[in-house]
Amino acid sequence: MAYANGHVDEITGSRGPLFPSPNRWLPPCDFSLVISLALMAVTAVSFIALNKVYNFMRAPSALTSSLYLLMLASLPLAAGQFYGGGLLCVVLLGVTAILFSCYGDTSTNRRVFLVFFLLSLASMVQYAFMFYIVIAVPGMAQMRLLNFKSLIAAVLGVVAPFWILYGFGLIDFDDIHWPQFESTFSQLSVPDMITVFAAVGITVIVGFAAMCVNLIKILSYNAKFRAYNGFLTLLYIATVIFLIVDYVNLSVYFPTLCLGSAYQVAHYYSVHRQRGAVWIILSLIVLYVAIYAACYFV
């Protein structure tokens, strides 16, 4: 509806150090919207599947996915077009699944290589992926994978995409350039900026508050589930920090922020469902619907 009424502001600039960023791959069109919605659906279904396989939270995983879709859809700028944000969310979920599958198995260096290969490859079109390469290292430690061989696999995974493309003559090291740091807010009116800040601010506050309560519960889990939930919490904290520090690229972190906050709120609900947590969920639904409605009236 927001797209049809022209309330989806185009994300401009190119944030790829080697190739154009995803927002440059398609012109503003219906197909861009379809791809964005498809990535949202893939993210929602993938999270449900991830929890079904590893059972890291006792809340219905569909609640996390539903809250994620609600939070992201409240900001048409982030949900109504194809750009790096949806891609970042999907890749990080894939990386998370790979790391979870390696828990306690130090012979899985090929999968460690794949984690860093994917992040390094994606960083060619969106520099934000580089930051998560750093986060994957403590993730290895949480999964009890950190040793000399796994570090070598990680380094090779980072280098391999550049080396392969260079070997095939597809890139030259002179092609590496600084991304165009064009702010997400450069094309927005003041009312639209207020809506964006409201959506981002509320999502950060809600997720962070739920996370603080959840940490006490997470500490009571066994080692494996502590590692799983600890890594998801680490991803959430890192995303909040990246979003604040790299605010000109705020839009690309927002989908991952929504998924992280949705996970934290759903986890909170699983622990406190008998103590009125349902009213918090209902309040969030009303709040995010109001943010979406503000796109039309602010």
Rosetta blueprint (number, residue, H / E / L):
1 M L
2 A L
3 Y L
4 A L
5 N L
6 G L
7 H L
8 V L
9 D L
10 E L
11 I L
12 T L
13 G L
14 S L
15 R L
16 G L
17 P L
18 L L
19 F L
20 P L
21 S L
22 P H
23 N H
24 R H
25 W L
26 L L
27 P L
28 P L
29 C L
30 D H
31 F H
32 S H
33 L H
34 V H
35 I H
36 S H
37 L H
38 A H
39 L H
40 M H
41 A H
42 V H
43 T H
44 A H
45 V H
46 S H
47 F H
48 I H
49 A H
50 L H
51 N H
52 K H
53 V H
54 Y H
55 N L
56 F L
57 M L
58 R L
59 A L
60 P L
61 S H
62 A H
63 L H
64 T H
65 S H
66 S H
67 L H
68 Y H
69 L H
70 L H
71 M H
72 L H
73 A H
74 S L
75 L L
76 P H
77 L H
78 A H
79 A H
80 G L
81 Q L
82 F L
83 Y L
84 G H
85 G H
86 G H
87 L H
88 L H
89 C H
90 V H
91 V H
92 L H
93 L H
94 G H
95 V H
96 T H
97 A H
98 I H
99 L H
100 F H
101 S H
102 C L
103 Y L
104 G L
105 D L
106 T L
107 S L
108 T L
109 N H
110 R H
111 R H
112 V H
113 F H
114 L H
115 V H
116 F H
117 F H
118 L H
119 L H
120 S H
121 L H
122 A H
123 S L
124 M L
125 V L
126 Q L
127 Y L
128 A H
129 F H
130 M H
131 F H
132 Y H
133 I H
134 V H
135 I H
136 A H
137 V H
138 P H
139 G H
140 M H
141 A H
142 Q H
143 M L
144 R L
145 L L
146 L L
147 N L
148 F H
149 K H
150 S H
151 L H
152 I H
153 A H
154 A H
155 V H
156 L H
157 G H
158 V H
159 V H
160 A H
161 P H
162 F H
163 W H
164 I H
165 L H
166 Y H
167 G H
168 F L
169 G L
170 L L
171 I L
172 D L
173 F H
174 D H
175 D H
176 I L
177 H L
178 W L
179 P L
180 Q L
181 F L
182 E L
183 S L
184 T H
185 F H
186 S H
187 Q H
188 L L
189 S L
190 V H
191 P H
192 D H
193 M H
194 I H
195 T H
196 V H
197 F H
198 A H
199 A H
200 V H
201 G H
202 I H
203 T H
204 V H
205 I H
206 V H
207 G H
208 F H
209 A H
210 A H
211 M H
212 C H
213 V H
214 N H
215 L H
216 I H
217 K H
218 I H
219 L L
220 S L
221 Y L
222 N L
223 A H
224 K H
225 F H
226 R H
227 A H
228 Y H
229 N H
230 G H
231 F H
232 L H
233 T H
234 L H
235 L H
236 Y H
237 I H
238 A H
239 T H
240 V H
241 I H
242 F H
243 L H
244 I H
245 V H
246 D L
247 Y H
248 V H
249 N H
250 L H
251 S H
252 V H
253 Y H
254 F H
255 P H
256 T H
257 L H
258 C H
259 L H
260 G H
261 S H
262 A H
263 Y H
264 Q H
265 V H
266 A H
267 H H
268 Y H
269 Y H
270 S H
271 V H
272 H H
273 R H
274 Q H
275 R H
276 G L
277 A H
278 V H
279 W H
280 I H
281 I H
282 L H
283 S H
284 L H
285 I H
286 V H
287 L H
288 Y H
289 V H
290 A H
291 I H
292 Y H
293 A H
294 A H
295 C H
296 Y H
297 F H
298 V L
